[in-house]
């Protein structure tokens, strides 16, 4: 799960919980250990618990008996660093008092935690629900992209047969990149956005015809057709109105 999604769920769920204050360090350790044991009892939960946590500067152990690190892996898409929700439960100083808090591992902002295992398990259910939603959305997106790629490939094959050109189609994040051979050494590269592939496909035939005309005149060796939206790049271009 991406950090932003987890932070939002954590903020919305724990911010209004009644805080638990405990000044006695031995009792603080007992509370953390009790939470850890209760989590272990839930054998059906896909949770990993540790007493150390990873900061921006690497793995640390800070008074580990008063800190609890919980990891909730994504059961649908494991492997990625983003597919794991990480929380740290610890006692933090607030107005001279030690308050039990909870936070995403890489965030400074703490939220109130009542110390009740029921609250943590309900939060776990919310995270799992979010995982399911993300997986359903990603699966749907991948299915749509696959269908669009198939439609683009079919159109390109049809056009390639009609116009007699070789091509290579590569899938990138949110687009397809089409490379078309022009003549013996000429190549044109065209970006086809998944969101606008119908409009882009209508332009390819004209681009091929125009490029072949340029190639016949000896101009084309390697031409890239793409949009330049970067203002930093564009300001280095010579304007046609310049003397």
MARBA-3410 file (N, C-alpha, C, O; in Angstrom, 1 decimal):
243
0.8,-1.2,0.0,0.0,0.0,0.0,0.9,1.2,0.0,1.9,1.3,0.7 ~ 0.5,2.2,-0.8,1.3,3.4,-0.8,1.2,4.2,0.5,0.2,4.2,1.2 ~ 2.3,4.9,0.8,2.3,5.6,2.1,1.2,6.6,2.3,0.6,6.7,3.4 ~ 0.8,7.3,1.2,-0.3,8.3,1.3,-1.6,7.6,1.8,-2.3,8.1,2.6 ~ -1.9,6.5,1.2,-3.2,5.8,1.5,-3.1,5.3,3.0,-4.1,5.5,3.7
-2.0,4.7,3.4,-1.9,4.3,4.8,-2.0,5.4,5.8,-2.7,5.4,6.8 ~ -1.3,6.5,5.5,-1.4,7.7,6.3,-2.8,8.2,6.5,-3.2,8.6,7.6 ~ -3.5,8.2,5.4,-4.9,8.7,5.5,-5.8,7.8,6.3,-6.5,8.3,7.2 ~ -5.6,6.5,6.2,-6.4,5.6,7.0,-6.0,5.7,8.5,-6.9,5.7,9.3 ~ -4.7,5.8,8.7,-4.3,5.9,10.1,-4.8,7.2,10.7,-5.3,7.2,11.9
-4.7,8.3,10.0,-5.2,9.6,10.5,-6.6,9.6,10.8,-7.1,10.0,11.9 ~ -7.4,9.0,9.9,-8.9,9.0,10.1,-9.3,8.1,11.2,-10.3,8.3,11.8 ~ -8.6,7.0,11.3,-9.1,6.0,12.3,-8.6,6.3,13.7,-9.4,6.1,14.7 ~ -7.4,6.7,13.9,-6.8,6.8,15.3,-6.9,8.2,15.9,-6.7,8.3,17.1 ~ -7.0,9.2,15.1,-6.9,10.6,15.6,-7.9,10.9,16.7,-7.5,11.7,17.6
-9.1,10.3,16.7,-10.1,10.6,17.7,-10.1,9.6,18.8,-11.0,9.7,19.7 ~ -9.2,8.6,18.8,-9.2,7.7,19.9,-8.7,8.3,21.2,-7.9,9.2,21.2 ~ -9.3,7.9,22.3,-8.8,8.4,23.6,-7.4,8.0,23.9,-7.1,6.8,23.8 ~ -6.5,8.9,24.2,-5.1,8.6,24.4,-4.9,7.8,25.7,-5.7,8.0,26.7 ~ -3.9,7.0,25.8,-3.6,6.2,27.0,-2.2,6.8,27.5,-1.2,6.7,26.8
-2.3,7.3,28.7,-1.1,7.8,29.4,-0.6,6.8,30.4,-1.3,6.2,31.1 ~ 0.8,6.7,30.4,1.4,5.8,31.4,2.8,6.3,31.7,3.6,6.3,30.8 ~ 3.0,6.7,33.0,4.4,7.2,33.3,5.3,6.1,33.7,6.5,6.2,33.6 ~ 4.8,5.0,34.3,5.6,4.0,34.8,6.2,3.2,33.6,5.5,2.6,32.8 ~ 7.6,3.1,33.5,8.2,2.5,32.4,8.0,0.9,32.4,7.8,0.3,31.3
7.9,0.4,33.6,7.7,-1.1,33.6,6.3,-1.4,33.1,6.1,-2.4,32.4 ~ 5.3,-0.5,33.5,3.9,-0.8,33.0,3.8,-0.5,31.5,3.1,-1.2,30.8 ~ 4.6,0.5,31.0,4.6,0.7,29.6,5.1,-0.5,28.8,4.6,-0.9,27.8 ~ 6.2,-1.2,29.3,6.7,-2.4,28.7,5.6,-3.5,28.8,5.5,-4.3,27.8 ~ 4.9,-3.6,29.9,3.9,-4.6,30.0,2.8,-4.4,29.0,2.2,-5.3,28.4
2.4,-3.1,28.7,1.4,-2.8,27.7,1.8,-3.2,26.3,1.0,-3.8,25.6 ~ 3.1,-2.9,26.0,3.6,-3.2,24.7,3.6,-4.8,24.5,3.2,-5.3,23.5 ~ 4.1,-5.4,25.5,4.2,-6.9,25.5,2.9,-7.6,25.4,2.7,-8.6,24.7 ~ 1.9,-7.0,26.1,0.5,-7.5,26.1,0.0,-7.4,24.7,-0.7,-8.3,24.2 ~ 0.2,-6.2,24.0,-0.3,-6.1,22.7,0.3,-7.1,21.7,-0.3,-7.7,20.9
1.6,-7.3,21.9,2.4,-8.2,21.1,1.8,-9.6,21.2,1.6,-10.4,20.3 ~ 1.6,-10.1,22.5,1.1,-11.4,22.7,-0.3,-11.6,22.2,-0.6,-12.7,21.6 ~ -1.2,-10.6,22.3,-2.5,-10.7,21.8,-2.6,-10.8,20.3,-3.4,-11.5,19.7 ~ -1.6,-10.1,19.6,-1.5,-10.2,18.2,-1.1,-11.6,17.7,-1.6,-12.1,16.8 ~ -0.1,-12.1,18.5,0.4,-13.5,18.2,-0.7,-14.5,18.3,-0.7,-15.5,17.6
-1.7,-14.3,19.2,-2.8,-15.2,19.4,-3.7,-15.3,18.2,-4.4,-16.3,17.9 ~ -3.7,-14.2,17.4,-4.6,-14.2,16.2,-3.8,-14.9,15.0,-3.3,-14.2,14.1 ~ -3.8,-16.2,15.0,-3.0,-16.9,14.0,-3.5,-16.7,12.6,-2.8,-16.9,11.6 ~ -4.8,-16.3,12.4,-5.3,-16.1,11.1,-4.9,-14.8,10.5,-5.2,-14.6,9.3 ~ -4.3,-13.9,11.2,-3.9,-12.6,10.7,-2.5,-12.7,10.0,-1.6,-13.4,10.6
-2.4,-12.1,8.9,-1.1,-12.0,8.2,-0.3,-10.8,8.7,-0.2,-9.8,8.0 ~ 0.3,-11.0,9.9,1.0,-9.8,10.5,2.4,-10.3,10.9,2.6,-11.4,11.3 ~ 3.3,-9.4,10.8,4.7,-9.6,11.2,5.0,-8.5,12.3,4.8,-7.4,12.1 ~ 5.5,-9.0,13.5,5.7,-8.0,14.5,7.2,-8.1,14.9,7.8,-9.2,15.0 ~ 7.8,-6.9,15.2,9.1,-6.8,15.6,9.2,-5.7,16.7,8.2,-4.9,16.9
10.3,-5.6,17.4,10.5,-4.5,18.3,11.5,-3.4,17.8,11.7,-2.4,18.5 ~ 12.0,-3.6,16.6,12.9,-2.6,16.1,12.2,-2.0,14.9,11.2,-2.6,14.4 ~ 12.6,-0.9,14.3,12.0,-0.3,13.2,13.0,0.4,12.3,14.1,0.6,12.8 ~ 12.7,0.6,11.1,13.6,1.2,10.1,13.3,2.7,10.0,12.2,3.2,9.7 ~ 14.3,3.5,10.2,14.2,5.0,10.0,14.8,5.3,8.6,15.2,4.4,7.9
14.8,6.6,8.3,15.4,7.1,7.1,16.9,6.7,7.0,17.5,6.6,5.9 ~ 17.5,6.5,8.2,19.0,6.2,8.2,19.3,4.7,8.4,20.4,4.4,8.7 ~ 18.3,3.9,8.3,18.5,2.4,8.4,17.8,1.9,9.7,17.1,2.6,10.4 ~ 17.9,0.6,9.9,17.3,-0.1,11.0,17.8,0.3,12.3,19.0,0.4,12.5 ~ 16.9,0.6,13.3,17.3,1.0,14.6,16.6,0.2,15.7,15.6,-0.5,15.4
17.2,0.2,16.8,16.6,-0.4,18.0,16.6,0.7,19.1,17.7,1.0,19.6 ~ 15.4,1.2,19.4,15.4,2.3,20.4,14.4,1.8,21.5,13.2,1.8,21.3 ~ 15.0,1.5,22.7,14.2,1.1,23.8,13.2,0.1,23.3,12.0,0.3,23.5 ~ 13.6,-1.0,22.8,12.7,-1.9,22.0,11.6,-2.5,22.8,10.6,-3.0,22.3 ~ 11.8,-2.5,24.1,10.7,-3.0,25.0,9.5,-2.1,25.1,8.4,-2.4,25.5
9.7,-0.8,24.6,8.7,0.2,24.7,8.2,0.6,23.3,7.5,1.6,23.1 ~ 8.7,-0.2,22.3,8.3,0.1,20.9,7.9,-1.2,20.2,8.5,-2.3,20.5 ~ 6.8,-1.1,19.4,6.3,-2.3,18.7,6.1,-1.9,17.3,5.5,-1.0,16.9 ~ 6.7,-2.7,16.4,6.6,-2.5,14.9,5.7,-3.6,14.4,6.0,-4.8,14.6 ~ 4.7,-3.2,13.6,3.8,-4.1,13.0,3.8,-4.0,11.5,3.8,-2.9,10.9
3.9,-5.1,10.8,3.9,-5.1,9.3,2.7,-5.9,8.8,2.5,-7.0,9.2 ~ 1.9,-5.2,7.9,0.8,-5.9,7.3,1.0,-6.0,5.8,0.8,-5.1,5.0 ~ 1.5,-7.2,5.4,1.8,-7.4,3.9,0.5,-7.4,3.1,-0.6,-7.8,3.6 ~ 0.6,-7.1,1.9,-0.5,-7.2,0.9,-0.6,-8.6,0.4,0.3,-9.1,-0.3 ~ -1.7,-9.3,0.8,-1.7,-10.8,0.3,-2.0,-10.9,-1.2,-1.8,-12.0,-1.7
-2.4,-9.8,-1.8,-2.7,-9.9,-3.3,-1.5,-9.7,-4.2,-1.4,-10.2,-5.2 ~ -0.7,-8.8,-3.7,0.5,-8.4,-4.6,1.7,-8.2,-3.7,2.1,-7.1,-3.4 ~ 2.3,-9.3,-3.3,3.5,-9.3,-2.4,4.7,-9.0,-3.2,4.8,-9.2,-4.5 ~ 5.8,-8.6,-2.5,7.1,-8.4,-3.2,7.5,-7.0,-3.2,8.7,-6.7,-2.9 ~ 6.7,-6.1,-3.5,7.1,-4.7,-3.6,7.2,-4.1,-2.2,6.5,-4.5,-1.3
8.1,-3.1,-2.1,8.2,-2.3,-0.9,6.9,-1.7,-0.5,6.6,-1.5,0.7 ~ 6.1,-1.2,-1.5,4.9,-0.5,-1.3,3.8,-1.5,-0.9,2.7,-1.0,-0.5 ~ 4.0,-2.8,-1.0,2.9,-3.7,-0.7,2.9,-4.2,0.8,2.5,-5.3,1.1 ~ 3.5,-3.3,1.6,3.5,-3.6,3.0,3.2,-2.4,3.9,3.9,-1.3,3.7 ~ 2.2,-2.5,4.7,1.8,-1.4,5.6,2.6,-1.5,6.9,2.5,-2.6,7.5
3.4,-0.5,7.3,4.2,-0.6,8.5,3.8,0.4,9.5,3.6,1.6,9.2 ~ 3.6,-0.1,10.7,3.2,0.8,11.8,4.1,0.7,13.0,4.7,-0.4,13.2 ~ 4.3,1.8,13.8,5.1,1.7,15.0,4.2,2.2,16.1,3.6,3.3,16.1 ~ 4.1,1.4,17.2,3.4,1.8,18.4,4.4,2.0,19.5,5.3,1.1,19.7 ~ 4.4,3.2,20.1,5.4,3.5,21.1,4.9,4.6,22.1,3.9,5.2,21.8
5.5,4.7,23.2,5.2,5.8,24.2,6.1,7.0,23.8,7.3,6.9,23.7 ~ 5.4,8.1,23.7,6.1,9.4,23.3,5.7,10.4,24.3,4.6,10.5,24.9 ~ 6.7,11.3,24.5,6.5,12.4,25.4,5.5,13.5,24.9,5.7,13.9,23.7 ~ 4.6,13.9,25.6,3.6,14.9,25.2,3.3,15.7,26.5,2.6,15.2,27.4 ~ 3.6,17.0,26.5,3.4,17.9,27.6,3.9,17.3,28.9,3.2,17.3,30.0
5.1,16.7,28.8,5.7,16.1,30.0,5.1,14.7,30.4,5.6,14.1,31.4 ~ 4.2,14.2,29.6,3.6,12.9,29.9,4.0,11.9,28.8,4.2,12.3,27.7 ~ 4.0,10.6,29.2,4.2,9.6,28.2,2.9,9.1,27.7,2.1,8.5,28.4 ~ 2.7,9.3,26.4,1.4,8.9,25.7,1.6,7.8,24.7,2.6,7.8,23.9 ~ 0.8,6.8,24.7,0.8,5.7,23.8,0.3,6.2,22.4,-0.8,6.6,22.3
1.2,6.0,21.4,0.9,6.6,20.1,1.1,5.5,19.0,1.7,4.5,19.3 ~ 0.5,5.8,17.9,0.7,4.9,16.7,1.0,5.8,15.5,0.4,6.9,15.4 ~ 1.8,5.3,14.6,2.1,6.1,13.4,2.6,5.2,12.3,3.1,4.1,12.5 ~ 2.4,5.6,11.0,3.1,4.9,9.9,4.6,5.0,10.1,5.1,6.0,10.6 ~ 5.4,4.0,9.7,6.8,3.9,10.1,7.6,5.1,9.7,8.5,5.5,10.5
7.4,5.7,8.5,8.3,6.7,8.0,7.7,8.1,8.3,8.2,9.1,7.7 ~ 6.7,8.3,9.1,6.1,9.6,9.4,6.4,10.1,10.8,6.6,9.3,11.7 ~ 6.5,11.4,10.9,6.8,12.0,12.2,5.5,12.1,13.0,5.5,12.1,14.2 ~ 4.3,12.3,12.3,3.1,12.5,13.0,2.5,11.3,13.7,2.3,10.3,13.1 ~ 2.3,11.4,15.0,1.8,10.4,15.8,0.3,10.6,16.0,-0.2,11.7,15.9
-0.5,9.5,16.2,-1.9,9.6,16.5,-2.2,8.8,17.8,-1.5,7.9,18.1 ~ -3.3,9.2,18.4,-3.7,8.6,19.7,-4.0,7.1,19.5,-4.6,6.7,18.5 ~ -3.5,6.3,20.4,-3.9,4.9,20.4,-4.3,4.5,21.8,-3.6,4.7,22.8 ~ -5.5,3.9,21.9,-6.1,3.5,23.2,-5.4,2.3,23.8,-5.6,2.1,25.0 ~ -4.7,1.6,23.0,-4.0,0.4,23.5,-4.9,-0.9,23.5,-4.5,-1.9,23.9
-6.1,-0.7,22.9,-7.0,-1.8,22.8,-6.7,-2.6,21.6,-6.7,-2.1,20.5 ~ -6.6,-3.9,21.7,-6.3,-4.8,20.6,-7.4,-4.8,19.6,-7.2,-4.9,18.4 ~ -8.7,-4.6,20.1,-9.8,-4.5,19.2,-9.7,-3.4,18.2,-10.0,-3.5,17.0 ~ -9.1,-2.2,18.6,-8.9,-1.1,17.7,-7.9,-1.4,16.6,-8.1,-1.1,15.5 ~ -6.9,-2.1,17.1,-5.8,-2.5,16.1,-6.3,-3.5,15.1,-6.0,-3.4,13.9
-7.1,-4.4,15.5,-7.7,-5.4,14.6,-8.7,-4.8,13.7,-8.8,-5.2,12.5 ~ -9.5,-3.9,14.1,-10.4,-3.2,13.2,-9.6,-2.4,12.2,-10.0,-2.3,11.0 ~ -8.5,-1.8,12.6,-7.6,-1.1,11.7,-7.1,-2.0,10.6,-7.0,-1.7,9.5 ~ -6.7,-3.2,11.1,-6.2,-4.3,10.2,-7.2,-4.6,9.1,-6.9,-4.7,8.0 ~ -8.5,-4.7,9.5,-9.5,-5.0,8.6,-9.7,-3.9,7.6,-10.0,-4.2,6.4
-9.5,-2.6,8.0,-9.6,-1.5,7.1,-8.5,-1.6,6.1,-8.7,-1.3,4.9 ~ -7.3,-1.9,6.5,-6.1,-2.0,5.6,-6.3,-3.1,4.6,-6.0,-3.0,3.4 ~ -6.8,-4.3,5.1,-7.1,-5.4,4.2,-8.2,-5.0,3.1,-8.1,-5.4,2.0 ~ -9.2,-4.3,3.6,-10.2,-3.8,2.6,-9.6,-2.9,1.6,-10.0,-2.9,0.4 ~ -8.7,-2.0,2.0,-8.0,-1.1,1.1,-7.1,-1.9,0.1,-7.1,-1.6,-1.1
-6.5,-2.9,0.6,-5.7,-3.8,-0.3,-6.6,-4.4,-1.4,-6.2,-4.5,-2.5 ~ -7.8,-4.9,-1.0,-8.7,-5.5,-1.9,-9.1,-4.5,-3.0,-9.2,-4.8,-4.2 ~ -9.5,-3.3,-2.5,-9.9,-2.2,-3.4,-8.8,-1.9,-4.4,-9.0,-1.8,-5.6 ~ -7.6,-1.8,-3.9,-6.4,-1.4,-4.8,-6.2,-2.6,-5.8,-5.9,-2.3,-7.0 ~ -6.3,-3.8,-5.3,-6.1,-4.9,-6.2,-7.1,-5.0,-7.3,-6.8,-5.3,-8.5
-8.4,-4.8,-6.9,-9.5,-4.8,-7.9,-9.3,-3.7,-8.9,-9.5,-3.9,-10.1 ~ -8.9,-2.5,-8.4,-8.7,-1.4,-9.4,-7.5,-1.7,-10.3,-7.6,-1.4,-11.5 ~ -6.4,-2.2,-9.7,-5.3,-2.5,-10.6,-5.6,-3.6,-11.6,-5.1,-3.5,-12.7 ~ -6.3,-4.6,-11.2,-6.6,-5.7,-12.1,-7.5,-5.2,-13.2,-7.3,-5.5,-14.4 ~ -8.5,-4.3,-12.9,-9.3,-3.7,-13.9,-8.5,-2.9,-14.9,-8.7,-2.9,-16.1
-7.6,-2.0,-14.3,-6.8,-1.2,-15.2,-5.9,-2.0,-16.1,-5.8,-1.7,-17.3 ~ -5.3,-3.1,-15.6,-4.4,-3.9,-16.4,-5.2,-4.6,-17.5,-4.8,-4.8,-18.6 ~ -6.5,-5.0,-17.2,-7.3,-5.6,-18.2,-7.7,-4.7,-19.3,-7.6,-5.0,-20.5 ~ -8.0,-3.4,-18.9,-8.3,-2.4,-19.9,-7.1,-2.1,-20.8,-7.2,-2.0,-22.0 ~ -5.9,-1.9,-20.2,-4.7,-1.7,-20.9,-4.4,-2.8,-21.9,-3.9,-2.6,-23.0
-4.6,-4.0,-21.5,-4.4,-5.2,-22.3,-5.3,-5.2,-23.5,-4.9,-5.5,-24.7 ~ -6.6,-4.8,-23.3,-7.5,-4.8,-24.4,-7.1,-3.6,-25.4,-7.2,-3.8,-26.6 ~ -6.8,-2.5,-24.8,-6.4,-1.4,-25.7,-5.1,-1.7,-26.5,-5.0,-1.3,-27.6 ~ -4.1,-2.3,-25.8,-2.9,-2.7,-26.5,-3.2,-3.7,-27.7,-2.7,-3.5,-28.7 ~ -4.1,-4.6,-27.4,-4.5,-5.5,-28.4,-5.2,-4.8,-29.6,-5.0,-5.2,-30.8
-6.0,-3.8,-29.3,-6.7,-3.1,-30.3,-5.7,-2.2,-31.2,-5.8,-2.2,-32.4 ~ -4.7,-1.6,-30.5,-3.7,-0.8,-31.1,-2.9,-1.7,-32.0,-2.6,-1.4,-33.2 ~ -2.5,-2.9,-31.5,-1.6,-3.8,-32.2,-2.3,-4.3,-33.5,-1.7,-4.4,-34.6 ~ -3.6,-4.6,-33.4,-4.4,-5.0,-34.6,-4.4,-4.0,-35.6,-4.3,-4.2,-36.8 ~ -4.7,-2.7,-35.2,-4.7,-1.6,-36.1,-3.4,-1.3,-36.8,-3.3,-1.1,-38.0
-2.3,-1.4,-36.0,-1.0,-1.2,-36.6,-0.6,-2.3,-37.6,0.0,-2.0,-38.6 ~ -0.9,-3.5,-37.2,-0.6,-4.7,-38.2,-1.4,-4.4,-39.5,-0.8,-4.7,-40.6 ~ -2.6,-4.0,-39.4,-3.4,-3.7,-40.6,-2.8,-2.6,-41.4,-2.7,-2.7,-42.6 ~ -2.4,-1.6,-40.7,-1.8,-0.4,-41.4,-0.4,-0.8,-42.0,0.0,-0.3,-43.1 ~ 0.4,-1.6,-41.2,1.7,-2.0,-41.7,1.6,-2.8,-42.9,2.4,-2.7,-43.8
0.6,-3.7,-43.0,0.4,-4.5,-44.2,0.0,-3.6,-45.4,0.4,-3.8,-46.5 ~ -0.8,-2.6,-45.1,-1.3,-1.7,-46.2,-0.2,-0.8,-46.7,0.0,-0.6,-47.9 ~ 0.6,-0.2,-45.7,1.7,0.7,-46.1,3.0,0.1,-46.2,4.0,0.8,-46.6 ~ 3.1,-1.2,-45.9,4.4,-2.0,-46.0,5.5,-1.3,-45.2,6.5,-0.8,-45.8 ~ 5.4,-1.4,-43.9,6.5,-0.9,-43.1,6.7,-1.9,-41.9,5.8,-2.6,-41.5
7.9,-2.0,-41.4,8.2,-2.8,-40.2,8.1,-1.9,-39.0,8.2,-0.7,-39.0 ~ 7.7,-2.5,-37.9,7.5,-1.7,-36.6,7.8,-2.5,-35.4,7.9,-3.7,-35.4 ~ 8.0,-1.8,-34.3,8.2,-2.4,-33.0,7.3,-1.7,-32.0,7.3,-0.4,-31.9 ~ 6.6,-2.4,-31.2,5.6,-1.8,-30.2,6.1,-2.2,-28.8,6.2,-3.3,-28.4 ~ 6.3,-1.1,-28.0,6.8,-1.3,-26.6,5.8,-0.7,-25.6,5.3,0.4,-25.8
5.5,-1.4,-24.5,4.5,-0.9,-23.5,5.3,-0.3,-22.4,6.2,-0.9,-21.8 ~ 4.9,1.0,-22.1,5.5,1.8,-21.0,4.4,1.9,-19.9,3.4,1.3,-20.0 ~ 4.6,2.8,-19.0,3.7,3.0,-17.8,2.3,3.3,-18.3,1.4,2.5,-18.0 ~ 2.1,4.4,-19.0,0.7,4.8,-19.3,0.6,5.0,-20.8,-0.3,5.7,-21.3 ~ 1.5,4.4,-21.6,1.4,4.6,-23.0,2.1,3.4,-23.7,2.8,2.6,-23.1
1.9,3.4,-25.0,2.7,2.5,-25.9,3.6,3.3,-26.7,3.3,4.5,-27.1 ~ 4.8,2.8,-27.0,5.8,3.5,-27.9,5.9,2.7,-29.1,6.4,1.6,-29.1 ~ 5.6,3.4,-30.2,5.6,2.7,-31.5,6.8,3.2,-32.3,7.0,4.4,-32.5 ~ 7.7,2.3,-32.8,8.8,2.6,-33.6,8.5,2.1,-35.0,8.3,0.9,-35.2 ~ 8.7,2.9,-36.0,8.4,2.5,-37.4,9.6,2.7,-38.3,10.3,3.8,-38.2
10.0,1.7,-39.0,11.1,1.8,-39.9,10.7,2.5,-41.2,9.8,2.2,-41.8 ~ 11.5,3.6,-41.5,11.3,4.4,-42.7,12.6,4.2,-43.6,13.6,4.6,-43.2 ~ 12.4,3.6,-44.7,13.6,3.3,-45.6,14.5,2.3,-45.0,14.0,1.5,-44.2 ~ 15.8,2.4,-45.3,16.7,1.4,-44.8,17.2,1.8,-43.4,17.4,0.9,-42.6 ~ 17.4,3.1,-43.1,17.9,3.4,-41.8,17.0,4.4,-41.0,17.4,4.7,-39.8
16.0,4.8,-41.5,15.1,5.8,-40.8,14.2,5.2,-39.8,13.6,4.1,-40.1 ~ 14.0,5.8,-38.7,13.1,5.3,-37.6,12.4,6.5,-37.1,12.9,7.6,-36.8 ~ 11.1,6.4,-37.0,10.3,7.4,-36.3,9.6,6.7,-35.0,9.2,5.6,-35.1 ~ 9.6,7.4,-33.9,9.1,6.9,-32.7,7.9,7.8,-32.3,8.0,9.0,-32.2 ~ 6.8,7.1,-32.0,5.5,7.8,-31.7,5.0,7.3,-30.4,4.9,6.1,-30.2
4.7,8.2,-29.5,4.1,7.8,-28.2,2.5,7.8,-28.4,1.9,8.7,-28.8 ~ 2.0,6.7,-28.0,0.5,6.5,-28.1,-0.1,6.4,-26.6,0.1,5.3,-26.0 ~ -0.7,7.4,-26.1,-1.3,7.3,-24.8,-2.5,6.4,-24.8,-3.3,6.3,-25.7 ~ -2.6,5.5,-23.7,-3.7,4.6,-23.6,-5.0,5.4,-23.6,-6.0,4.9,-24.2 ~ -5.0,6.6,-23.0,-6.3,7.4,-22.8,-6.7,8.0,-24.1,-7.8,8.4,-24.3
-5.8,8.1,-25.1,-6.1,8.8,-26.4,-5.7,8.0,-27.6,-5.4,8.5,-28.7 ~ -5.7,6.6,-27.4,-5.1,5.8,-28.5,-6.0,5.9,-29.8,-5.5,5.8,-30.9 ~ -7.3,6.1,-29.7,-8.1,6.2,-30.9,-7.7,7.4,-31.7,-7.6,7.3,-32.9 ~ -7.5,8.6,-31.1,-7.1,9.8,-31.8,-5.7,9.6,-32.4,-5.5,10.1,-33.5 ~ -4.8,9.0,-31.6,-3.4,8.9,-32.1,-3.3,8.0,-33.3,-2.5,8.2,-34.2
-4.1,6.9,-33.3,-4.0,6.0,-34.4,-4.4,6.6,-35.7,-3.9,6.2,-36.7 ~ -5.3,7.6,-35.7,-5.7,8.2,-36.9,-4.6,9.0,-37.5,-4.7,9.4,-38.7 ~ -3.6,9.4,-36.8,-2.5,10.2,-37.3,-1.4,9.4,-37.9,-0.5,10.0,-38.7 ~ -1.3,8.2,-37.6,-0.1,7.4,-37.9,0.1,7.3,-39.4,1.2,7.4,-39.9 ~ -1.0,7.0,-40.1,-0.8,6.9,-41.6,-0.2,8.1,-42.2,0.6,8.0,-43.1
-0.7,9.3,-41.8,-0.2,10.6,-42.3,1.3,10.8,-42.0,2.1,11.2,-42.8 ~ 1.6,10.3,-40.7,3.0,10.5,-40.3,3.9,9.6,-41.1,5.0,10.0,-41.5 ~ 3.5,8.4,-41.4,4.3,7.5,-42.2,4.5,8.0,-43.7,5.6,8.0,-44.2 ~ 3.4,8.5,-44.3,3.5,9.1,-45.6,4.4,10.3,-45.6,5.3,10.4,-46.5 ~ 4.3,11.2,-44.6,5.1,12.4,-44.6,6.6,12.0,-44.4,7.5,12.6,-45.0
6.9,11.1,-43.5,8.2,10.7,-43.2,8.9,10.0,-44.4,10.1,10.2,-44.6 ~ 8.1,9.3,-45.2,8.7,8.7,-46.4,9.1,9.7,-47.4,10.1,9.6,-48.1 ~ 8.3,10.8,-47.5,8.6,11.9,-48.4,9.9,12.5,-47.9,10.8,12.9,-48.8 ~ 10.1,12.7,-46.6,11.3,13.3,-46.1,12.5,12.3,-46.4,13.6,12.8,-46.7 ~ 12.3,11.0,-46.2,13.3,10.1,-46.4,13.8,10.0,-47.8,15.0,9.9,-48.1
12.9,10.2,-48.7,13.2,10.2,-50.2,14.1,11.4,-50.5,15.0,11.3,-51.4 ~ 13.9,12.5,-49.7,14.7,13.7,-50.0,16.1,13.6,-49.2,16.9,14.5,-49.3 ~ 16.3,12.5,-48.5,17.6,12.3,-47.8,17.6,13.0,-46.4,18.7,13.1,-45.8 ~ 16.5,13.5,-45.9,16.5,14.2,-44.6,16.4,13.3,-43.4,17.1,13.5,-42.4 ~ 15.6,12.3,-43.5,15.3,11.5,-42.3,16.4,10.4,-42.1,16.7,9.6,-42.9
17.0,10.4,-40.9,17.8,9.3,-40.4,17.2,8.8,-39.1,17.1,7.5,-39.0 ~ 16.9,9.6,-38.2,16.2,9.2,-37.0,15.4,10.4,-36.5,15.9,11.4,-36.0 ~ 14.1,10.2,-36.6,13.2,11.3,-36.2,12.3,10.8,-35.1,11.7,9.8,-35.2 ~ 12.2,11.6,-34.0,11.3,11.3,-32.9,10.1,12.3,-32.9,10.4,13.5,-32.7 ~ 8.9,11.8,-32.9,7.7,12.7,-32.8,7.2,12.5,-31.4,6.8,11.4,-31.0
7.3,13.5,-30.6,6.8,13.5,-29.2,6.4,14.9,-28.8,6.8,15.9,-29.4 ~ 5.6,14.9,-27.7,5.2,16.2,-27.1,6.3,16.7,-26.1,6.8,15.9,-25.3 ~ 6.6,18.0,-26.2,7.5,18.6,-25.3,6.7,19.6,-24.4,6.4,20.7,-24.8 ~ 6.4,19.1,-23.2,5.7,20.0,-22.3,6.6,20.6,-21.2,6.1,21.4,-20.4 ~ 7.8,20.2,-21.3,8.8,20.8,-20.3,9.2,22.2,-20.6,9.9,22.4,-21.6
8.8,23.1,-19.8,9.1,24.5,-20.1,10.6,24.8,-20.2,11.1,25.6,-20.9 ~ 11.3,24.1,-19.3,12.8,24.2,-19.3,13.4,23.9,-20.6,14.3,24.5,-21.1 ~ 12.9,22.8,-21.2,13.4,22.4,-22.5,13.0,23.3,-23.6,13.8,23.7,-24.5 ~ 11.8,23.7,-23.6,11.2,24.5,-24.6,11.9,25.9,-24.7,12.0,26.5,-25.8 ~ 12.3,26.5,-23.6,12.9,27.8,-23.6,14.3,27.8,-24.3,14.8,28.9,-24.6
14.8,26.6,-24.6,16.1,26.6,-25.3,15.9,26.5,-26.8,16.9,26.6,-27.6 ~ 14.6,26.4,-27.2,14.3,26.3,-28.6,14.4,27.7,-29.2,14.0,28.7,-28.6 ~ 14.9,27.8,-30.5,14.9,29.0,-31.2,13.5,29.3,-31.8,13.0,28.4,-32.6 ~ 12.9,30.4,-31.5,11.6,30.7,-32.1,11.7,31.1,-33.5,12.7,31.7,-33.9 ~ 10.7,30.8,-34.3,10.7,31.1,-35.7,10.6,32.6,-35.9,10.9,33.1,-37.0
10.3,33.4,-34.9,10.2,34.9,-35.1,11.6,35.5,-34.8,11.7,36.7,-35.0 ~ 12.5,34.7,-34.3,13.9,35.3,-34.0,14.6,35.7,-35.2,14.4,35.0,-36.3 ~ 15.3,36.8,-35.2,16.1,37.2,-36.4,17.2,36.3,-36.8,17.9,36.5,-37.7
END
